[in-house]
Amino acid sequence: MCGIAGIAVFGGTPPPSYQLLKNMCNTIVHRGPDEEGMDIQDGVAMGMRRLSIIDLSGGSQPIFNEDLTIRVVFNGEIYNFKELRKELESSGHQFRTNTDTETIVHAYEEYGKNFPKYFNGMFAFSLHDIKKRKLFLVRDHIGIKPLFYSFHRNHIIWGSEIKTLLASNLIEHELNIDALGQFLAWEYIPGEATLFKSIQKLEPAKMIEIDLDRPVCKPEPFWDVPHLEENVGKKIEDWEEEVDQKIRECVRRQLVSDVPLGAFLSGGVDSSLVVSAMDNARTFSIGFDDPTYNELKWARKVASHLNVQHIDDIIKPDIENLFERLMVFMDDPIGDFSIFPTYLVSYHARKHVTVALSGDGGDELFGGYETYVADQKSYQYALIPSLLRNSFIEPFVKSLKPRPAKKGFINKAIRFVEGLGQSEDLSHARWRIFTGNRFRETVFTPEALNEITTHETSHIRKLFKEAGNRQALNKSLYVDLKSYLCDNCLVKVDRMSMAVSLESRVPLLDKELVELAFRIPWKYKVTNGKTKVLLKKIAAKHIPHECVYRPKEGFSIPIKNWLKTQLRPLLEELLNYKNIEQEGLFQPASIEKLKQEHLKGLANHSHILWSLMVFQDWRKRWLER
């Protein structure tokens, strides 16, 4: 696991210096505290910081081919590297190391520009073909590892984090207000955009090929979730056996490591299934003193049942200081409050291991979110006479005050009615979005609003179209895999684990398991108000029944309550009326109204207030510094 950085110059521009490349690499020391590697040739500077996981003594980067004409810097793991190596050696390729990185250069030699299709893993890398004067930037199939870039007529700059690109001093610090509109709507920025106008994300399963003599930057896909017919004739018992076997195969594949390895364990279905497929696992959990946000008893039950070495702790975080620490890693911000528990459990695990497996991806593959249930319930709700719905039920629900507990019937009812206010063609995503056009018009100033040209739902509609004629639920899963998962969940896990130099692996997002999951009929995923039907049947074979069939809680913190207590000084500081007014992006009276309604308990505005706070800190830290 590493962090990578690089600059390639065109058209006679002077080559970058080693000092400049070193400055870029220094921004990601947390991603790779063990070693630095840099090389500049033919106007292409490639650097990396290494967290040593495989071939500790022989995996220094850049890695070259036999005649030193192809080189690569790489962040991630290629899990099928041993099988690939055998094939490549049988074709005459000679290896100097035992690392997975070296398979990349030889696969490029053997297979040409189609080489990313042969990898099973998580990766972001840059490869330079010195002879052909070609540069390739590649990101893995699902988007587990990040890669940012900025293309200019004189150069292209890339790196694992935005701060890496900013360290080049070649980036204009200009706010992308259009992307800000997306951020406040979804708590993340979908697709290729970032909050910097001149910086883009390379999207999952895409590759950029640059001809250094005629440079054009056009990301091209090399993979998509196969659109195969659902196998409706297959019984659930047969799926059970096949999926169980595939999960265990994927977990075993990702246990390769020359350093201590463990797993996160929440006691939920996904993480418990991963741990059940490991041998002699070391597992890690955290909880909070608020009982509605503490799941430690479930993690302990699973750990005891599986007889693994389990370490947990109840956390009472210094939340204000923790905010300051974590915002350093939010140069590409997300508004997901679960960055806090994700960081804390990563910090907890890093005291004992260098690699941790997580259960991320199970919800998006097998139907674990309540939004899918809400979408199905909405059709039943529509059968109630409109007079009753519009005149009695919805006004009554809207009059209710949110409860301090994490969920509960009242909080669910409020959120359900809020989602119904969004367009029906958004399907499950109606319950993902936090703001709409009406919000934009009341919160943004007219000047800022003029720069917001992208409709907040455009990426959702685009992804539903790309999903093709799959069944409705599998379309929703496709959309979440391509947006919420890669642009929010995986960003959170990567950023917070790498903040403490911990490699996080996600075996449920193995390419083979992803392809298998999309062939499973929807009725074995979400039906009759029940989520993850098939996966829970599989889990019940390995862990206690009561752990499998308990209500889903999610990995979160009591942020809506903390905004009224521990985090209130920070709320008042970052969303100060006078500062908001001077900055000219938002209407201060509208922000103040949101604050007061939340503080008085009249509404739960925690999501939008938190996203505004994160943005205000980002603006000071990264835009104006």
SULDA-V150281 format. One record per residue. N is the residue number from 1. RES is the residue in three letters. SS is DSSP state (A for helix, B for strand, O for the rest). PSI is psi as a letter, one per 20 degrees, with the letter a starting at -180 (999 if undefined). Layout:
N:RES:SS:PSI  N:RES:SS:PSI
//
This chain:
1:MET:O:p  2:CYS:B:a  3:GLY:B:q  4:ILE:B:r  5:ALA:B:q  6:GLY:B:r  7:ILE:B:p  8:ALA:B:p  9:VAL:B:q  10:PHE:O:r  11:GLY:O:l  12:GLY:O:j  13:THR:O:p  14:PRO:O:q  15:PRO:O:q  16:PRO:O:q  17:SER:O:r  18:TYR:A:h  19:GLN:A:g  20:LEU:A:g  21:LEU:A:h  22:LYS:A:g  23:ASN:A:h  24:MET:A:g  25:CYS:A:h  26:ASN:A:h  27:THR:O:i  28:ILE:O:k  29:VAL:A:h  30:HIS:A:h  31:ARG:A:h  32:GLY:O:m  33:PRO:B:i  34:ASP:O:h  35:GLU:B:q  36:GLU:B:q  37:GLY:B:p  38:MET:B:q  39:ASP:B:p  40:ILE:B:p  41:GLN:B:p  42:ASP:O:k  43:GLY:O:j  44:VAL:B:o  45:ALA:B:p  46:MET:B:p  47:GLY:B:r  48:MET:B:q  49:ARG:B:p  50:ARG:B:p  51:LEU:O:o  52:SER:O:p  53:ILE:O:g  54:ILE:O:p  55:ASP:O:m  56:LEU:O:h  57:SER:O:i  58:GLY:O:j  59:GLY:O:k  60:SER:O:q  61:GLN:O:q  62:PRO:O:q  63:ILE:B:p  64:PHE:B:r  65:ASN:O:a  66:GLU:O:g  67:ASP:O:j  68:LEU:O:k  69:THR:O:i  70:ILE:B:p  71:ARG:B:q  72:VAL:B:q  73:VAL:B:p  74:PHE:B:p  75:ASN:B:o  76:GLY:B:b  77:GLU:B:p  78:ILE:B:o  79:TYR:O:h  80:ASN:O:k  81:PHE:A:h  82:LYS:A:g  83:GLU:A:g  84:LEU:A:g  85:ARG:A:g  86:LYS:A:g  87:GLU:A:g  88:LEU:A:h  89:GLU:A:h  90:SER:A:i  91:SER:O:j  92:GLY:O:j  93:HIS:O:q  94:GLN:O:p  95:PHE:O:p  96:ARG:O:i  97:THR:O:r  98:ASN:O:j  99:THR:O:q  100:ASP:O:h  101:THR:O:h  102:GLU:A:h  103:THR:A:h  104:ILE:A:g  105:VAL:A:h  106:HIS:A:h  107:ALA:A:h  108:TYR:A:g  109:GLU:A:g  110:GLU:A:g  111:TYR:A:i  112:GLY:A:b  113:LYS:A:i  114:ASN:A:j  115:PHE:A:h  116:PRO:A:h  117:LYS:A:h  118:TYR:A:i  119:PHE:O:p  120:ASN:O:o  121:GLY:B:a  122:MET:B:p  123:PHE:B:q  124:ALA:B:p  125:PHE:B:r  126:SER:B:p  127:LEU:B:p  128:HIS:B:o  129:ASP:B:o  130:ILE:O:g  131:LYS:O:g  132:LYS:O:i  133:ARG:O:l  134:LYS:B:q  135:LEU:B:p  136:PHE:B:p  137:LEU:B:p  138:VAL:B:p  139:ARG:B:q  140:ASP:O:r  141:HIS:O:h  142:ILE:O:i  143:GLY:O:k  144:ILE:O:h  145:LYS:O:q  146:PRO:O:q  147:LEU:O:p  148:PHE:B:q  149:TYR:B:r  150:SER:B:o  151:PHE:B:p  152:HIS:B:q  153:ARG:O:h  154:ASN:O:i  155:HIS:B:r  156:ILE:B:p  157:ILE:B:q  158:TRP:B:r  159:GLY:B:r  160:SER:O:h  161:GLU:O:q  162:ILE:A:h  163:LYS:A:h  164:THR:A:g  165:LEU:A:h  166:LEU:A:h  167:ALA:O:i  168:SER:O:i  169:ASN:O:k  170:LEU:O:j  171:ILE:O:p  172:GLU:O:p  173:HIS:O:m  174:GLU:O:p  175:LEU:B:p  176:ASN:O:n  177:ILE:A:h  178:ASP:A:g  179:ALA:A:h  180:LEU:A:h  181:GLY:A:g  182:GLN:A:g  183:PHE:A:g  184:LEU:A:h  185:ALA:A:h  186:TRP:A:i  187:GLU:O:j  188:TYR:O:r  189:ILE:O:o  190:PRO:O:q  191:GLY:O:b  192:GLU:O:i  193:ALA:O:q  194:THR:O:r  195:LEU:O:i  196:PHE:B:p  197:LYS:O:h  198:SER:O:j  199:ILE:O:p  200:GLN:B:q  201:LYS:B:p  202:LEU:O:p  203:GLU:O:q  204:PRO:O:q  205:ALA:O:k  206:LYS:B:q  207:MET:B:q  208:ILE:B:p  209:GLU:B:o  210:ILE:B:p  211:ASP:B:o  212:LEU:O:i  213:ASP:O:h  214:ARG:O:m  215:PRO:O:p  216:VAL:O:p  217:CYS:O:o  218:LYS:O:n  219:PRO:O:p  220:GLU:B:p  221:PRO:B:q  222:PHE:O:i  223:TRP:O:q  224:ASP:O:r  225:VAL:O:o  226:PRO:O:p  227:HIS:O:m  228:LEU:O:q  229:GLU:O:p  230:GLU:O:p  231:ASN:O:n  232:VAL:O:i  233:GLY:O:i  234:LYS:O:p  235:LYS:O:q  236:ILE:A:h  237:GLU:A:h  238:ASP:A:g  239:TRP:A:g  240:GLU:A:g  241:GLU:A:g  242:GLU:A:g  243:VAL:A:g  244:ASP:A:g  245:GLN:A:g  246:LYS:A:g  247:ILE:A:g  248:ARG:A:h  249:GLU:A:g  250:CYS:A:g  251:VAL:A:g  252:ARG:A:h  253:ARG:A:h  254:GLN:O:j  255:LEU:O:i  256:VAL:O:p  257:SER:O:q  258:ASP:O:j  259:VAL:O:r  260:PRO:O:p  261:LEU:B:q  262:GLY:B:b  263:ALA:B:q  264:PHE:B:q  265:LEU:O:o  266:SER:O:i  267:GLY:O:j  268:GLY:O:a  269:VAL:A:g  270:ASP:A:g  271:SER:A:h  272:SER:A:h  273:LEU:A:g  274:VAL:A:g  275:VAL:A:h  276:SER:A:h  277:ALA:O:i  278:MET:O:q  279:ASP:O:p  280:ASN:O:l  281:ALA:O:q  282:ARG:B:p  283:THR:B:q  284:PHE:B:p  285:SER:B:q  286:ILE:B:r  287:GLY:B:r  288:PHE:B:r  289:ASP:O:i  290:ASP:O:o  291:PRO:A:h  292:THR:A:i  293:TYR:A:k  294:ASN:O:o  295:GLU:O:j  296:LEU:A:h  297:LYS:A:h  298:TRP:A:g  299:ALA:A:g  300:ARG:A:h  301:LYS:A:g  302:VAL:A:g  303:ALA:A:g  304:SER:A:g  305:HIS:A:g  306:LEU:A:i  307:ASN:O:l  308:VAL:O:r  309:GLN:B:o  310:HIS:B:p  311:ILE:B:p  312:ASP:B:r  313:ASP:B:q  314:ILE:B:p  315:ILE:B:p  316:LYS:O:n  317:PRO:O:q  318:ASP:O:n  319:ILE:A:h  320:GLU:A:g  321:ASN:A:h  322:LEU:A:h  323:PHE:A:g  324:GLU:A:h  325:ARG:A:g  326:LEU:A:h  327:MET:A:i  328:VAL:A:h  329:PHE:A:j  330:MET:O:k  331:ASP:O:h  332:ASP:O:n  333:PRO:O:q  334:ILE:O:q  335:GLY:O:j  336:ASP:O:o  337:PHE:O:i  338:SER:O:j  339:ILE:A:h  340:PHE:A:g  341:PRO:A:h  342:THR:A:g  343:TYR:A:g  344:LEU:A:h  345:VAL:A:h  346:SER:A:g  347:TYR:A:g  348:HIS:A:g  349:ALA:A:h  350:ARG:A:i  351:LYS:O:i  352:HIS:O:h  353:VAL:O:r  354:THR:O:i  355:VAL:B:p  356:ALA:B:p  357:LEU:B:q  358:SER:O:r  359:GLY:O:j  360:ASP:O:q  361:GLY:O:h  362:GLY:A:h  363:ASP:A:g  364:GLU:A:h  365:LEU:A:h  366:PHE:A:j  367:GLY:O:m  368:GLY:O:i  369:TYR:O:q  370:GLU:A:i  371:THR:A:h  372:TYR:A:h  373:VAL:A:g  374:ALA:A:g  375:ASP:A:g  376:GLN:A:h  377:LYS:A:h  378:SER:A:h  379:TYR:A:h  380:GLN:A:g  381:TYR:A:h  382:ALA:O:i  383:LEU:O:i  384:ILE:O:p  385:PRO:O:p  386:SER:A:h  387:LEU:A:g  388:LEU:A:g  389:ARG:A:g  390:ASN:A:h  391:SER:A:h  392:PHE:A:g  393:ILE:A:g  394:GLU:A:g  395:PRO:A:h  396:PHE:A:g  397:VAL:A:g  398:LYS:A:h  399:SER:A:i  400:LEU:O:q  401:LYS:O:q  402:PRO:O:q  403:ARG:O:q  404:PRO:O:h  405:ALA:O:r  406:LYS:O:g  407:LYS:O:d  408:GLY:A:r  409:PHE:A:g  410:ILE:A:g  411:ASN:A:h  412:LYS:A:g  413:ALA:A:g  414:ILE:A:g  415:ARG:A:h  416:PHE:A:g  417:VAL:A:h  418:GLU:A:g  419:GLY:A:h  420:LEU:A:h  421:GLY:O:i  422:GLN:O:r  423:SER:O:p  424:GLU:A:h  425:ASP:A:i  426:LEU:A:i  427:SER:A:c  428:HIS:A:h  429:ALA:A:i  430:ARG:A:h  431:TRP:A:j  432:ARG:O:h  433:ILE:O:q  434:PHE:O:i  435:THR:O:r  436:GLY:O:a  437:ASN:A:h  438:ARG:A:g  439:PHE:A:g  440:ARG:A:g  441:GLU:A:h  442:THR:A:h  443:VAL:A:g  444:PHE:B:q  445:THR:O:q  446:PRO:A:h  447:GLU:A:g  448:ALA:A:h  449:LEU:A:h  450:ASN:O:h  451:GLU:O:i  452:ILE:O:o  453:THR:O:i  454:THR:O:p  455:HIS:O:p  456:GLU:O:i  457:THR:O:j  458:SER:A:h  459:HIS:A:h  460:ILE:A:g  461:ARG:A:h  462:LYS:A:g  463:LEU:A:h  464:PHE:A:h  465:LYS:A:g  466:GLU:A:h  467:ALA:O:i  468:GLY:O:b  469:ASN:O:k  470:ARG:O:r  471:GLN:O:q  472:ALA:A:g  473:LEU:A:g  474:ASN:A:h  475:LYS:A:g  476:SER:A:g  477:LEU:A:g  478:TYR:A:g  479:VAL:A:g  480:ASP:A:h  481:LEU:A:h  482:LYS:A:i  483:SER:A:f  484:TYR:A:g  485:LEU:A:g  486:CYS:A:h  487:ASP:A:i  488:ASN:A:f  489:CYS:A:g  490:LEU:A:h  491:VAL:A:g  492:LYS:A:g  493:VAL:A:g  494:ASP:A:g  495:ARG:A:g  496:MET:A:h  497:SER:A:g  498:MET:A:h  499:ALA:O:h  500:VAL:O:j  501:SER:O:l  502:LEU:O:p  503:GLU:B:p  504:SER:B:p  505:ARG:B:q  506:VAL:O:n  507:PRO:A:h  508:LEU:A:i  509:LEU:A:j  510:ASP:O:p  511:LYS:A:g  512:GLU:A:h  513:LEU:A:h  514:VAL:A:g  515:GLU:A:h  516:LEU:A:g  517:ALA:A:h  518:PHE:O:j  519:ARG:O:i  520:ILE:O:p  521:PRO:O:q  522:TRP:A:h  523:LYS:A:i  524:TYR:A:j  525:LYS:O:f  526:VAL:O:p  527:THR:B:q  528:ASN:O:k  529:GLY:O:j  530:LYS:B:p  531:THR:O:q  532:LYS:O:l  533:VAL:A:g  534:LEU:A:g  535:LEU:A:h  536:LYS:A:h  537:LYS:A:h  538:ILE:A:g  539:ALA:A:h  540:ALA:O:i  541:LYS:O:i  542:HIS:O:h  543:ILE:O:r  544:PRO:O:q  545:HIS:A:g  546:GLU:A:h  547:CYS:A:h  548:VAL:A:g  549:TYR:O:k  550:ARG:O:r  551:PRO:O:q  552:LYS:O:p  553:GLU:O:g  554:GLY:O:q  555:PHE:O:n  556:SER:O:a  557:ILE:O:r  558:PRO:O:l  559:ILE:A:h  560:LYS:A:h  561:ASN:A:h  562:TRP:A:h  563:LEU:O:h  564:LYS:O:i  565:THR:O:e  566:GLN:O:h  567:LEU:O:j  568:ARG:A:g  569:PRO:A:h  570:LEU:A:h  571:LEU:A:g  572:GLU:A:h  573:GLU:A:g  574:LEU:A:h  575:LEU:O:l  576:ASN:O:p  577:TYR:A:g  578:LYS:A:g  579:ASN:A:g  580:ILE:A:g  581:GLU:A:g  582:GLN:A:h  583:GLU:A:h  584:GLY:O:j  585:LEU:O:g  586:PHE:B:q  587:GLN:O:o  588:PRO:A:h  589:ALA:A:h  590:SER:A:g  591:ILE:A:g  592:GLU:A:h  593:LYS:A:g  594:LEU:A:g  595:LYS:A:g  596:GLN:A:h  597:GLU:A:h  598:HIS:A:g  599:LEU:A:h  600:LYS:O:i  601:GLY:O:j  602:LEU:O:h  603:ALA:O:q  604:ASN:O:n  605:HIS:O:k  606:SER:A:h  607:HIS:A:g  608:ILE:A:h  609:LEU:A:g  610:TRP:A:g  611:SER:A:h  612:LEU:A:g  613:MET:A:g  614:VAL:A:g  615:PHE:A:g  616:GLN:A:g  617:ASP:A:g  618:TRP:A:g  619:ARG:A:g  620:LYS:A:g  621:ARG:A:h  622:TRP:A:h  623:LEU:A:g  624:GLU:O:i  625:ARG:O:999
//
